[in-house]
Amino acid sequence: MHVRQGDTVQVISGDDKGKVGEVLRVLPETSQVIVAGVNIRTKHVKPQREGEKGQIVRAEAPLHSSKVMLYSKEKDVASRVCHTYTEDGRKVRMLKKTGELLLPKPTKKKGN
């Protein structure tokens, strides 16, 4: 998939077209993403125990990854992604329109 968790994306089609948010989760099995503040769904929850009140829960629902594009906060523009190599030989993602590099976040090593 062209987006990863933590990327800033812009919705390019649908009811939320034009909204910008951060990718909270990536669901590669269904090629969907969950974006903060986008595709909000409302769910009415009944009280589970006596004395409790019912609730209205609002949460982000997944949307297909083809409906989002990577977004540059610096230039305020959405762009496709391409791959390039840095001087030290690492393969990194880059925004085509701006040339901005999307460096991978450092991963935590398990062990010790």
C-alpha positions in Angstrom: 0.0 0.0 0.0 1.1 3.5 -0.7 0.3 4.9 2.8 1.6 3.9 6.2 0.5 4.5 9.8 1.4 8.0 10.8 1.3 9.5 7.3 -0.7 12.7 6.7 -3.2 12.1 3.9 -6.0 14.1 2.1 -9.3 12.4 1.1 -9.7 12.8 -2.7 -13.2 11.4 -3.2 -16.5 10.8 -1.3 -18.4 12.7 1.3 -15.2 13.8 3.2 -13.4 15.0 0.0 -10.7 17.6 0.9 -10.3 16.6 4.6 -6.8 16.2 5.9 -5.8 13.8 8.7 -3.3 11.4 10.0 -3.5 7.6 9.3 -4.3 5.9 12.6 -4.4 2.3 11.3 -3.7 0.4 8.1 -5.8 -2.7 7.2 -3.8 -4.3 4.5 -6.1 -7.4 4.2 -8.9 -5.2 2.9 -6.7 -2.3 1.5 -8.4 0.2 3.9 -7.1 2.9 6.2 -8.5 4.7 9.3 -7.9 8.4 9.2 -8.3 10.7 12.2 -11.4 13.0 11.9 -12.6 11.4 8.6 -15.5 9.1 7.9 -17.1 9.5 11.3 -19.8 7.0 12.1 -22.4 7.3 15.0 -23.3 4.2 17.0 -26.1 4.1 19.6 -25.1 1.9 22.5 -27.8 0.5 24.8 -27.2 0.5 28.6 -25.7 -2.8 29.6 -26.5 -2.8 33.4 -29.4 -1.4 35.4 -28.8 2.2 36.3 -26.5 2.9 33.4 -27.4 5.4 30.6 -27.2 4.7 26.9 -24.5 6.4 24.9 -23.9 7.8 21.4 -20.4 6.8 20.3 -18.7 8.5 17.4 -15.8 6.8 15.8 -13.7 6.8 12.6 -14.7 4.1 10.1 -12.3 2.6 7.6 -12.2 3.9 4.0 -10.4 2.5 1.0 -6.8 3.4 0.5 -7.5 4.5 -3.1 -9.5 7.4 -1.8 -6.6 9.1 -0.1 -3.3 10.7 -1.3 -0.3 11.6 0.7 -0.3 15.3 1.8 2.5 17.8 2.4 1.8 20.1 5.3 4.7 22.4 4.3 3.4 23.1 0.7 -0.4 22.3 1.4 -0.6 20.0 -1.6 -1.6 16.3 -2.1 0.9 14.3 -4.1 1.6 10.8 -5.4 4.4 8.8 -3.9 7.6 7.5 -5.6 10.7 5.8 -4.4 14.2 7.0 -4.5 17.6 6.3 -2.8 19.5 8.5 -0.4 23.2 9.2 -0.5 23.9 6.4 1.9 21.9 3.9 -0.3 18.7 3.6 1.7 15.4 3.3 -0.3 12.9 6.0 0.9 9.5 7.3 -0.2 9.3 10.7 -1.8 6.4 13.0 -2.7 6.4 13.6 -6.5 5.2 17.2 -6.5 7.3 18.6 -3.8 10.3 16.2 -3.6 9.8 15.9 0.1 11.3 12.7 1.6 9.1 10.5 3.8 11.7 9.0 6.1 10.6 5.8 8.0 10.1 6.2 11.7 12.6 4.3 13.9 11.3 1.0 14.9 11.6 -0.3 18.5 13.7 -3.4 18.8 12.2 -6.3 20.7 14.3 -8.2 23.1 16.6 -7.7 26.1 
